[in-house]
């Protein structure tokens, strides 16, 4: 399991992904799940992946190498996609291609074709956008009404995003809340864990403003975890106890 979230606000984009993978309690590893494709000043694209590791790695590898378009002969990659929408379509086609070749073999071994992706970024001259791509290759786009998307073990980190994220929030406040969401998930699910990869992209910059890996014990993240826990304890103590007494 994994946890990845993308937050698209007025000032820019935040993407966060953990790195824990497991194939049982005694087979836990660290693999990068947030992959960045960049031509600084011209385009910045990032993919966060969830699901079967062999399948998500295959998708990323094919996107790096490219797929030949039978009509034009062009080798299509994310780096030469004209728009973010067409880049998302290319990811969807690669997912379907891998499904066509792998799904039957996986099914025979009782393994589900389980993949999903967050895809965000901007091509110069276009809009900063964020998509969620499903195992069928179809996708949805983030909107200003709900300016975040999640994949993986999302339920534990969703409440804080629901309560605190708005489209007009400051970019680095969005990052802070996203990290609280990650911490909430790690507290409740051992299959999500450190290190955590972070990407911040400011609107129209077309390059990464921050690309950072938070390692275990990193001072800011440790302080954030402790402050959030203390704030929750203080909040519940400050709320009056329920006045529901058994009537005589």
KEPAZA-397328 format. One record per residue (C-alpha): residue number from 1; residue in three letters; x, y, z. Coordinates in steps of 0.05 Angstrom, whole numbers. Layout:
# residues N
@pos NUM | code ALA | east X | north Y | up Z
...
END
This chain:
# residues 248
@pos 1 | code UNK | east 0 | north 0 | up 0
@pos 2 | code UNK | east 21 | north 72 | up -7
@pos 3 | code UNK | east -4 | north 143 | up 3
@pos 4 | code UNK | east 4 | north 199 | up -47
@pos 5 | code UNK | east -32 | north 265 | up -51
@pos 6 | code UNK | east -32 | north 324 | up -98
@pos 7 | code UNK | east -57 | north 393 | up -79
@pos 8 | code UNK | east -71 | north 446 | up -132
@pos 9 | code UNK | east -81 | north 516 | up -105
@pos 10 | code UNK | east -81 | north 586 | up -135
@pos 11 | code UNK | east -6 | north 595 | up -126
@pos 12 | code UNK | east 17 | north 526 | up -149
@pos 13 | code UNK | east 21 | north 451 | up -140
@pos 14 | code UNK | east 43 | north 406 | up -83
@pos 15 | code UNK | east 55 | north 332 | up -93
@pos 16 | code UNK | east 74 | north 284 | up -37
@pos 17 | code UNK | east 88 | north 209 | up -38
@pos 18 | code UNK | east 113 | north 159 | up 13
@pos 19 | code UNK | east 164 | north 106 | up -7
@pos 20 | code UNK | east 145 | north 43 | up 30
@pos 21 | code UNK | east 128 | north -20 | up -8
@pos 22 | code UNK | east 112 | north -87 | up 23
@pos 23 | code UNK | east 98 | north -158 | up 0
@pos 24 | code UNK | east 84 | north -184 | up 69
@pos 25 | code UNK | east 106 | north -165 | up 139
@pos 26 | code UNK | east 177 | north -191 | up 128
@pos 27 | code UNK | east 188 | north -161 | up 59
@pos 28 | code UNK | east 187 | north -85 | up 66
@pos 29 | code UNK | east 228 | north -41 | up 19
@pos 30 | code UNK | east 237 | north 32 | up -1
@pos 31 | code UNK | east 222 | north 52 | up -73
@pos 32 | code UNK | east 211 | north 122 | up -102
@pos 33 | code UNK | east 139 | north 133 | up -123
@pos 34 | code UNK | east 144 | north 206 | up -143
@pos 35 | code UNK | east 177 | north 215 | up -211
@pos 36 | code UNK | east 193 | north 283 | up -241
@pos 37 | code UNK | east 201 | north 299 | up -315
@pos 38 | code UNK | east 229 | north 368 | up -325
@pos 39 | code UNK | east 255 | north 417 | up -377
@pos 40 | code UNK | east 263 | north 478 | up -331
@pos 41 | code UNK | east 226 | north 539 | up -357
@pos 42 | code UNK | east 189 | north 499 | up -410
@pos 43 | code UNK | east 155 | north 442 | up -373
@pos 44 | code UNK | east 150 | north 406 | up -307
@pos 45 | code UNK | east 111 | north 342 | up -298
@pos 46 | code UNK | east 107 | north 293 | up -240
@pos 47 | code UNK | east 76 | north 225 | up -231
@pos 48 | code UNK | east 60 | north 193 | up -164
@pos 49 | code UNK | east 43 | north 119 | up -167
@pos 50 | code UNK | east 4 | north 70 | up -126
@pos 51 | code UNK | east -9 | north -4 | up -134
@pos 52 | code UNK | east 31 | north -64 | up -159
@pos 53 | code UNK | east 104 | north -42 | up -161
@pos 54 | code UNK | east 123 | north -83 | up -223
@pos 55 | code UNK | east 65 | north -52 | up -262
@pos 56 | code UNK | east 77 | north 20 | up -240
@pos 57 | code UNK | east 151 | north 13 | up -256
@pos 58 | code UNK | east 134 | north -13 | up -325
@pos 59 | code UNK | east 89 | north 47 | up -337
@pos 60 | code UNK | east 145 | north 95 | up -317
@pos 61 | code UNK | east 197 | north 59 | up -359
@pos 62 | code UNK | east 154 | north 60 | up -421
@pos 63 | code UNK | east 138 | north 134 | up -411
@pos 64 | code UNK | east 213 | north 147 | up -407
@pos 65 | code UNK | east 229 | north 106 | up -469
@pos 66 | code UNK | east 168 | north 129 | up -508
@pos 67 | code UNK | east 116 | north 94 | up -551
@pos 68 | code UNK | east 117 | north 99 | up -627
@pos 69 | code UNK | east 55 | north 131 | up -657
@pos 70 | code UNK | east 36 | north 85 | up -716
@pos 71 | code UNK | east 6 | north 143 | up -755
@pos 72 | code UNK | east 63 | north 194 | up -749
@pos 73 | code UNK | east 123 | north 150 | up -732
@pos 74 | code UNK | east 138 | north 197 | up -674
@pos 75 | code UNK | east 162 | north 168 | up -609
@pos 76 | code UNK | east 114 | north 197 | up -559
@pos 77 | code UNK | east 139 | north 213 | up -488
@pos 78 | code UNK | east 117 | north 260 | up -434
@pos 79 | code UNK | east 172 | north 307 | up -454
@pos 80 | code UNK | east 144 | north 319 | up -523
@pos 81 | code UNK | east 70 | north 320 | up -506
@pos 82 | code UNK | east 41 | north 386 | up -530
@pos 83 | code UNK | east -5 | north 394 | up -470
@pos 84 | code UNK | east -17 | north 366 | up -401
@pos 85 | code UNK | east -83 | north 336 | up -425
@pos 86 | code UNK | east -49 | north 299 | up -482
@pos 87 | code UNK | east 6 | north 276 | up -434
@pos 88 | code UNK | east -48 | north 247 | up -388
@pos 89 | code UNK | east -78 | north 211 | up -449
@pos 90 | code UNK | east -9 | north 181 | up -464
@pos 91 | code UNK | east -4 | north 155 | up -393
@pos 92 | code UNK | east -74 | north 124 | up -400
@pos 93 | code UNK | east -54 | north 90 | up -465
@pos 94 | code UNK | east 8 | north 60 | up -433
@pos 95 | code UNK | east -33 | north 34 | up -375
@pos 96 | code UNK | east -81 | north 1 | up -423
@pos 97 | code UNK | east -24 | north -28 | up -464
@pos 98 | code UNK | east 6 | north -60 | up -402
@pos 99 | code UNK | east -62 | north -86 | up -381
@pos 100 | code UNK | east -71 | north -119 | up -449
@pos 101 | code UNK | east -4 | north -156 | up -442
@pos 102 | code UNK | east -3 | north -171 | up -368
@pos 103 | code UNK | east -73 | north -175 | up -340
@pos 104 | code UNK | east -88 | north -247 | up -361
@pos 105 | code UNK | east -23 | north -274 | up -333
@pos 106 | code UNK | east -34 | north -236 | up -268
@pos 107 | code UNK | east -104 | north -262 | up -262
@pos 108 | code UNK | east -80 | north -333 | up -269
@pos 109 | code UNK | east -37 | north -321 | up -207
@pos 110 | code UNK | east -94 | north -287 | up -169
@pos 111 | code UNK | east -60 | north -219 | up -175
@pos 112 | code UNK | east -104 | north -159 | up -190
@pos 113 | code UNK | east -84 | north -107 | up -241
@pos 114 | code UNK | east -79 | north -53 | up -188
@pos 115 | code UNK | east -49 | north 14 | up -209
@pos 116 | code UNK | east -67 | north 87 | up -203
@pos 117 | code UNK | east -29 | north 151 | up -214
@pos 118 | code UNK | east -30 | north 225 | up -197
@pos 119 | code UNK | east -3 | north 266 | up -254
@pos 120 | code UNK | east 10 | north 341 | up -245
@pos 121 | code UNK | east 49 | north 397 | up -276
@pos 122 | code UNK | east 50 | north 450 | up -330
@pos 123 | code UNK | east 73 | north 459 | up -402
@pos 124 | code UNK | east 94 | north 530 | up -419
@pos 125 | code UNK | east 35 | north 569 | up -447
@pos 126 | code UNK | east -15 | north 520 | up -416
@pos 127 | code UNK | east -49 | north 514 | up -348
@pos 128 | code UNK | east -21 | north 482 | up -286
@pos 129 | code UNK | east -63 | north 418 | up -279
@pos 130 | code UNK | east -71 | north 356 | up -236
@pos 131 | code UNK | east -102 | north 290 | up -258
@pos 132 | code UNK | east -118 | north 222 | up -226
@pos 133 | code UNK | east -108 | north 164 | up -274
@pos 134 | code UNK | east -143 | north 98 | up -260
@pos 135 | code UNK | east -125 | north 26 | up -276
@pos 136 | code UNK | east -170 | north 28 | up -337
@pos 137 | code UNK | east -130 | north 86 | up -366
@pos 138 | code UNK | east -185 | north 137 | up -357
@pos 139 | code UNK | east -175 | north 198 | up -314
@pos 140 | code UNK | east -207 | north 256 | up -277
@pos 141 | code UNK | east -181 | north 327 | up -265
@pos 142 | code UNK | east -174 | north 366 | up -201
@pos 143 | code UNK | east -220 | north 426 | up -194
@pos 144 | code UNK | east -222 | north 489 | up -152
@pos 145 | code UNK | east -282 | north 461 | up -113
@pos 146 | code UNK | east -240 | north 402 | up -87
@pos 147 | code UNK | east -168 | north 424 | up -99
@pos 148 | code UNK | east -135 | north 358 | up -81
@pos 149 | code UNK | east -131 | north 286 | up -104
@pos 150 | code UNK | east -106 | north 224 | up -67
@pos 151 | code UNK | east -87 | north 153 | up -85
@pos 152 | code UNK | east -69 | north 93 | up -43
@pos 153 | code UNK | east -88 | north 89 | up 31
@pos 154 | code UNK | east -124 | north 155 | up 29
@pos 155 | code UNK | east -178 | north 151 | up 82
@pos 156 | code UNK | east -137 | north 169 | up 143
@pos 157 | code UNK | east -107 | north 231 | up 111
@pos 158 | code UNK | east -171 | north 256 | up 79
@pos 159 | code UNK | east -205 | north 290 | up 138
@pos 160 | code UNK | east -151 | north 342 | up 149
@pos 161 | code UNK | east -151 | north 359 | up 75
@pos 162 | code UNK | east -226 | north 365 | up 75
@pos 163 | code UNK | east -225 | north 413 | up 134
@pos 164 | code UNK | east -164 | north 455 | up 117
@pos 165 | code UNK | east -150 | north 457 | up 43
@pos 166 | code UNK | east -181 | north 512 | up 0
@pos 167 | code UNK | east -161 | north 536 | up -69
@pos 168 | code UNK | east -138 | north 604 | up -41
@pos 169 | code UNK | east -93 | north 576 | up 13
@pos 170 | code UNK | east -19 | north 595 | up 12
@pos 171 | code UNK | east 25 | north 545 | up -26
@pos 172 | code UNK | east 69 | north 527 | up 33
@pos 173 | code UNK | east 9 | north 522 | up 80
@pos 174 | code UNK | east -17 | north 471 | up 30
@pos 175 | code UNK | east 49 | north 434 | up 36
@pos 176 | code UNK | east 44 | north 436 | up 112
@pos 177 | code UNK | east -27 | north 409 | up 112
@pos 178 | code UNK | east -7 | north 356 | up 62
@pos 179 | code UNK | east 49 | north 333 | up 109
@pos 180 | code UNK | east -1 | north 330 | up 167
@pos 181 | code UNK | east -45 | north 287 | up 122
@pos 182 | code UNK | east 15 | north 240 | up 109
@pos 183 | code UNK | east 31 | north 237 | up 183
@pos 184 | code UNK | east -42 | north 220 | up 200
@pos 185 | code UNK | east -39 | north 163 | up 150
@pos 186 | code UNK | east 27 | north 136 | up 176
@pos 187 | code UNK | east 0 | north 138 | up 248
@pos 188 | code UNK | east -58 | north 93 | up 228
@pos 189 | code UNK | east -28 | north 47 | up 175
@pos 190 | code UNK | east 40 | north 14 | up 179
@pos 191 | code UNK | east 41 | north 1 | up 104
@pos 192 | code UNK | east 55 | north 75 | up 93
@pos 193 | code UNK | east 123 | north 100 | up 115
@pos 194 | code UNK | east 184 | north 143 | up 109
@pos 195 | code UNK | east 221 | north 171 | up 71
@pos 196 | code UNK | east 171 | north 219 | up 40
@pos 197 | code UNK | east 184 | north 255 | up -26
@pos 198 | code UNK | east 157 | north 325 | up -36
@pos 199 | code UNK | east 150 | north 369 | up -98
@pos 200 | code UNK | east 128 | north 442 | up -100
@pos 201 | code UNK | east 116 | north 478 | up -166
@pos 202 | code UNK | east 96 | north 551 | up -169
@pos 203 | code UNK | east 45 | north 569 | up -223
@pos 204 | code UNK | east 75 | north 590 | up -290
@pos 205 | code UNK | east 147 | north 576 | up -267
@pos 206 | code UNK | east 150 | north 509 | up -304
@pos 207 | code UNK | east 204 | north 484 | up -257
@pos 208 | code UNK | east 209 | north 454 | up -188
@pos 209 | code UNK | east 213 | north 506 | up -132
@pos 210 | code UNK | east 224 | north 450 | up -82
@pos 211 | code UNK | east 242 | north 377 | up -94
@pos 212 | code UNK | east 259 | north 345 | up -28
@pos 213 | code UNK | east 262 | north 278 | up 8
@pos 214 | code UNK | east 242 | north 278 | up 81
@pos 215 | code UNK | east 283 | north 225 | up 116
@pos 216 | code UNK | east 264 | north 191 | up 183
@pos 217 | code UNK | east 280 | north 237 | up 241
@pos 218 | code UNK | east 282 | north 300 | up 197
@pos 219 | code UNK | east 275 | north 358 | up 247
@pos 220 | code UNK | east 218 | north 397 | up 216
@pos 221 | code UNK | east 174 | north 337 | up 202
@pos 222 | code UNK | east 187 | north 309 | up 271
@pos 223 | code UNK | east 167 | north 376 | up 301
@pos 224 | code UNK | east 105 | north 379 | up 257
@pos 225 | code UNK | east 84 | north 310 | up 282
@pos 226 | code UNK | east 93 | north 328 | up 355
@pos 227 | code UNK | east 58 | north 396 | up 348
@pos 228 | code UNK | east -2 | north 365 | up 312
@pos 229 | code UNK | east -10 | north 311 | up 365
@pos 230 | code UNK | east -6 | north 364 | up 420
@pos 231 | code UNK | east -56 | north 409 | up 383
@pos 232 | code UNK | east -106 | north 351 | up 377
@pos 233 | code UNK | east -100 | north 335 | up 452
@pos 234 | code UNK | east -108 | north 409 | up 470
@pos 235 | code UNK | east -168 | north 415 | up 424
@pos 236 | code UNK | east -206 | north 357 | up 453
@pos 237 | code UNK | east -191 | north 381 | up 524
@pos 238 | code UNK | east -217 | north 450 | up 507
@pos 239 | code UNK | east -284 | north 424 | up 482
@pos 240 | code UNK | east -337 | north 415 | up 537
@pos 241 | code UNK | east -357 | north 345 | up 555
@pos 242 | code UNK | east -424 | north 321 | up 526
@pos 243 | code UNK | east -482 | north 343 | up 570
@pos 244 | code UNK | east -520 | north 277 | up 558
@pos 245 | code UNK | east -540 | north 251 | up 626
@pos 246 | code UNK | east -591 | north 199 | up 642
@pos 247 | code UNK | east -655 | north 235 | up 660
@pos 248 | code UNK | east -683 | north 219 | up 729
END
